[in-house]
Amino acid sequence: MRIAQKINKFSYIVTLFLYLTVIFGLYAQIALGAVQILIALYISFNMESLTKKMKYQIINYWIYLALYSALATAFFNDWIDINDNNLLLIITIIIIPMSIATYFTITLNKITKQNEK
């Protein structure tokens, strides 16, 4: 679990750094999302070692991810014209995904600390 935490932390910090140049930050965010989903899958299949609170946090992560996926699909299928509203576009493709990534990073740090005990 410690290795997964280090990989996630590295990916998260690189993504934040690359947001200084917005385009590269968006590309890094795609890679960060893939890394976090793979780590979350690994954790989900090994949930028996987690406390009840940590299990709920991983389940919450999956719920947030599903809700965001549904929201993004709705926006990008032209149900809502996102091209006219730059603020909505920024919130949809930058703010919400990075908030979910931050939540997962904090949760993974807690899980790693729990497993060290």
Summary of the structure (lengths in Angstrom):
residues: 117
radius of gyration: 15.4
end to end distance: 12.7
largest distance: 51.3
contacts: 319
relative contact order: 0.17
helix: 88%
strand: 0%
